[in-house]
Amino acid sequence: MTTYLITVPGTFTTGIEEDERARLSRALRPADPHTTRTGSTEDLDALTVNDDNTFTIRLSVEADSGAHAEEGARDLADSALRDAGLDPGSAPLGPAVITGIDSDIG
């Protein structure tokens, strides 16, 4: 298995309240990219929200392939958004993209 760092973009269509943002950050904590060598080096935050209500979720996912990692990241992001009380219409996600690979294979 390889650890993939995945970026999932999205947009809060109606904005996001501080309590929702805090709940979302807590829901993302198990897949926080700070737990990888790449994440600690690059100081990646699990959630970044921009002034225009676009956001980026960065996740660490264990998978046997890039495609499975991207699928797993979207599932984690969807689940975290629901846990924060946001439905798919209020926070649609863009395509997941591999932004780093943390592997002991050398």
BELLIN-V761418 format. One line per field, one symbol per residue. ss: DSSP state (~ for helix, > for strand, _ for the rest). phi: phi as a letter, one per 30 degrees, with the letter a starting at -180 (. if undefined). burial: 1 if it has 16 or more other ideal C-beta (glycine too) atoms within 10 Angstrom, else 0. A space follows every 10 residues. Layout:
ss=???
phi=???
burial=???
This chain:
ss=_>>>>>>>>> >>_____~~~ ~~~~~~~~~~ ~>~~~_~~~~ ~~____>>>_ ___>>>>>>> >>>__~~~~~ ~~~~~~~~~~ ~~~_______ >>>>>>>>>> >>____
phi=.bcccccbda bddbibdedd dddddddded cddddcdddd dchdcdbbcc ecidbbccbc bdacaddddd dddddddedd ddddiccedc adccddbdca bcbddb
burial=0111111111 0100010001 1011101100 1110010110 0001011010 0000111111 1010010011 0111011101 1001010000 1010010111 010000
